[in-house]
Amino acid sequence: MTTLFHIGQASCSALLFLLLLSTEKVKAQSRFGPWRWVQTMAGKVINDTASPDKPRFLVYPTLSYAPETSIEVGVSALYLYHAKNDYQRNRLSEAQAFGFVTLMGQYGLNIDHNLYTDKDKWYFLGRARFQQFPLLYYGIGPDVVRREPATVEAGTIQIRERALHRIVPNLFGGVEVDFQRLSNVRFRQPESQPYAIPTGGRGSANLGLGLGLVYDSRHNALNARKGAFAELAYLRYHRALGSTLTFGTLTADARLYKTISKTQVLAWQALGMFQNGSVPFNQLALMGGEMMMRGYYAGRYRDKTYVATQLEYRLLPFPFSKRLGAAAFVAAGAVANRPRELQFQYIRPSGGVGLRYFLYPKKDVFLRFDVGFTREGTGFYIFTGESF
């Protein structure tokens, strides 16, 4: 049985929850000193008196612990806005950044953005990771034996960007770019039974270029209460582009959101990743993480083919509270080398529950605290916005 506690990019630590809950008490006890900044930032969240049209900016500290990193201290920043401050006609855009260091000398900077220009003329969706951070490797395939993982110490760079132009309302098309580099790799093998070094296990740098088509009728990507999202994208990595390896990745992602009542939402997602060629182990389709198959470590199962689906019920907020809500979710997924090798016996289930705290009710944005349960353990996740 394993336990994961994930406070990652776009996240808020338990420390922030304590700050939010204790601000009023602190305000009564101290009007000066180091708590002044805490009062100012937390007060912006608790009061939320600004107009819905106005941008929001929040900076807060994070704190977490994991055996492979020891204590991790970080700072997160969240920026929310509507193009031209037009809340009614333009969608919510968000940019998030998270930097951290650990007592074991690891560090990282994560950046995510979901940006819409005025009248949806352009849509920019991307993420970047710059990290010196350990990865856990359990092997490749749907039936890897449950044993102690290898710890992969390496420097990681991941940059993926989508630049999409509106074709018709809610439909966007354009180019996608992905660059991933794994360098200074060191496999720390378990003493009992070492792993064979996989493809890319000595390091690799791969640049992928491709095309993407996105349908998006959501007004708020951080908390969609109705509408749909769908993406079909293909990326080709080739030595001619300077890549270490040659391979391709096709991704299909579909999401639907149904409003049951003013405060109740039913959300569904189906995801498929299909790869061919010489795919490095760090770029294989990974099962698990804070988005899909919560409760599994991201990469607990990995291979060239991955399919998964999840269903989530959201109550936002509770009938008795203006700032608190909850969610319950179930999911199932499987990996295989090729689509025709997917087997029912290798489908992994997961499920869980979560609490929600509204950061900015007027923009319908909140923190989520999720607990995911699997046959192999439990995962805890604290992030800004819904998982999908």
N, C-alpha and C positions, 0 to 999 in steps of 0.2 A: 504494500500500500504506500503510495507516494502522495505528497502534498505540494502543490505549487502555489506560490503567492506572487502574483504578477502586478507590479505597479510600473507600467511602462510609459512610453511616449503617449502624449495626449491624455495623460493620466493625472489623477489626484491621489495623494497618499492619505492614509488614515489620519495623518497629522492635520490635514486640511479639514477633515470632518470634525476633529476636536476643536480646531480654531473656530469653525462656524458655530458649533454648539456652545462654546464658552465665551463668545465675544461679549455678550451682554454682561456676564459676570465680571469680565476683565474691565469693561468700560466703567463699571461702578467702583472698581478697586484702584485703577491707575489711569491717570490722564497724561502721563509723561513716560519717557523711557522706551525700551525696545518694543513694548506692546503697542505703542502708538501706530507703528506701521501695520501691525496685525489688525488693529481696529479699523484702520482705513480700508485695507483690502477686503477684509471679511465684511465690513459694513456695506461695501458696494454690492456684494453678493446678497446679503440678507435683506437690504432695503429695496434695491432695484427700482429706484424712483425715476430713472431717466426714461425718455420717450422711446418707444419701440424702434423708431427710425434711427436712433443714435447708435454708433458703434460701441462695443464693449471690449475692454481689455483687462485681463486678470493675470497676475503673476503670483505664484505660490510655491512654497518649498515642498519637497517630497522626501519620504524616508521609507526604506524597505530593507528586508533581509532575506538572503538565500544562502545555503551552504557553500555554493560555488563562488559566491561573490562577497560574503560577509555583509557588513552594513553598507547600504547604498544611500548616498545623499545626493539630491538633485534639485533642480529648479525647473518649473514648467511655466509656460506662457500660452495664453489663449486669446485670440483676437477674432471677434465676430462683427460682421457688417453686412449691409445691403448696398449694392451699387447705387451711387447717387443718393444714398440714404432713403431710398424709396422702398419702404416696408411692404406696401401693398402689391407693387408690380414686379419687384425683383426678389430673387431667392436669397436665402441666407448663405453667405460665404463665410468660410472659417479657415484660419491658419493656426497651427499649433506647433510648439517647439518644446523639447524636453532635453535637458543636459544633465549628466550625472557622473559621479566618480564613486569608486568603492574603496574600502580599506585594503583590498588586495591589489590595488593598482589598475583596475579596469576603469574604463571611461567610455563615454559616448555622447553623441548629439543626434537626436531624431527630429525630423521636420515633416509635417503633413499639411496638405492644403486641399481645399475643395472650393474653387473660386468660379463665380459667374460674373460676367460683365453685364453692362446695362442691356436690358431686353434680351438676355441670353444669347447675345451674338457669339460669344466665345465661352467655352467651358474648359477650365484647367484643373486637372485632377492628378495629384502626384504625391510622392513620398521620398524621403532621403534618410539614409542611415549611415552614420560614421561611427564605428565602434571598435574598441578593443575589449572583447567580451566573450566569455566561453559559450560554446554550443555543446549540447549533449547529443551523442550519436548512438542510436540503438540498432543500426543496420538498415538494410533496404528490403522492402517487401511487406506483404500483408501478414505474414506469419512469423516474424522475427521473434526469437525466443526471449522471454522475459528474464533479463539478467542485467547486471550492472552496466551502465552505458560508458562509452569512452567520452572523455571531456576534450573537446577540440578548442585549443586556444589559438586565436587568429585575429588579424586585423580585417575588418569588414567594411566595404563601401557598397552601398546599394542606392541607386538613383533611378527612379522610374517616373516618367512624366507623360501625360496625355494632353495634347493640344487639339481640342475638338471645336469645330465650327458648326453653328446651327444650320441644319438642312431644311427642316420644317419645324414648327413648334414641338418641343420636347424631344426631337431627334437630332443627334449630333454625330459628326463623323470627322475623322482626322488621323493624325499620326501618333504613334506611341514609340517611346524610346526607353530602353532599360539597360543600365550598366551595373554589373556586379563584379566585385573583386574580392578575393579571399587571399590574404598574403601572410607570410611569417607563420605558417601553419605548424602546429605541434599537437599530435595526438597523444593524450595521456591515457594509456590503455589500462583497463581493469586487470588486476593481477591474475584473476582466476582464468579468464579466457579472452585473449586479445582479438580484436577485429581485424579483418583484412582491410588494407587502405583502399577506399573506394575511388572511383573516377573523380578527379579534381581534388583528391585528398592531399596533394602536395602544394595546392594553391592554383588559382586560375583567375583570369580576367576576361569577361565576356560582354560584348556589346550587341544588343538586339535592337533591330528596327522593324517596325510593322505598322499595321493599320488597325483602327478600332472603330466600332459603331456602338453608340450608346443611346438608349431611350431612357429619359428621366422626366417623370411628371411630378416628382416630389418638390414641395416648396421649402422644406427644411430637411437636409440630408442627415443632420444629427439626431432628429426625432421625427421621422415620417409618420404621419397619422393616416394618410391616404395616398393613393397613387401607386406608381410602379417604377422600377429601375431594371434595366437589362443591358448587359455588355457582351459583345462578341469581339474578341481581339486575337490577333495572331502576331507573334514576334519570331523573327528569324535571327539566330546568332550564327555567325560564319567567320571562318578564318580570314576571309577576304576583307572583313570589317575590322580585323585586328584581334578577334577573339581567340582564346586558347583552344576552344572546342567548337564543334559545329552541331547545332541542334535547333529544334523548333518547339514552340509552346502555343497551344490553342486554349483559350480560356472562354468559358461561357458561364455567365452569372445572371440569374433572374430573381427578382424580389417583388413581392406584392404586399400591399398594406391595405387593410380593411378597417374602417372605423365602425365599431359596433355601437358605441354611444359616445357622448362628448368626452368621456374619460377612458374609454376602453378601446384598445387597438389589437387586432390580430395581424401578425406579420409572418411571412413565409419566404424562405430563400432556398434555391437550388443552385449548386455550384459544381462545375466540372472542369478539370484541367487534363489536357492530353498532350504528351510530349513524345518526340522521337529523336534519334541521334544519340550522340555522346553527351549526356546531361551530367554536369558535375553534381555531386551529392548535395551541395548546399543550395542548388537551384531546382532540385526535384520538387514535385508537388508534396507539400507537407500537411499532414493531418494534425489538427490541434491548434491551440492558441486562444487569443482573447476574442476572436471574431466568430469562428465556426468550430464546432466540436469542443466547446469549452469544457475543461476538466482534463483534457489531454495536453501534455507538453507539445509545443509546436515542433513537429518532426519526430514525435514518438513512432509514427508510421510514415514512411515516405516511399514514393516510387514514381514512375512516369505517368501513371493514370490515377486520378483521384476524383471520386464523386461523393457528394454529401448533400444533405438537406436538413433544414431546421425549421421549427415552428415555435413562435413565441407569443404569449399573451401578455399584454401590458395594461396596467391600471395606473393612469397618470392624470391627476394625483388620486390619493385615497379620498373617499367622500368626506372624511373627517379632518382632512389636512389640505392646506394650500401648497405645501412644499414637498411632501413625501408621497412616493408611489412605490410600485412593485412590479415584478415581472416573473414569469415562469416559462421555461423553455425545454424542448426536447430536440434531439438531433440524432442522425445516424450517418455513417460514412464508411468508405472502404477505399483501399489502394490496391493497385495491381501493376504489373509490368505493361500489359496491354489491355484495352477495353474488353476483349473477348475472354480475358482471364479473370475478370471480376467474379467473385463467388459469394454466395449468400452466407456461407459460414464465416467469412472474414468481415462481415458488416459489424462495425463497432457502434454501440449506442452510447449516448450521453444525455444528461439532463441537468436541470438545476433551477435555482430561484435567485432573485435579486431584489435589492432595494434601490430606490431612486430618490435623489435630492435635487430639487430644481434650483439651479444656479441663477438663471435669468428667466422667470416666468413669462415676461413679456416677449421674449424671443423663443420661448418653449425649448430651453436648453438646460440640461441637468447632468449630474454625476450619476454613474451607475456603479453599484457594488454587486458583483455576481459571484455565486458559488456554483461551480460545475462539478457534477459527480459522474464518475466512470467506474468500470470494473477494476481499474488499476489505481484509482486514487481520487483526489479532490484538488480542484484548482480555484484560487481566489483572484478576482480581477477588479480593479478600480480604474475607471476611465471616464472621460468626458464624452457624452453622447452614447447612443445605442450601438450595439455591435454590428447591426446592419439596418 
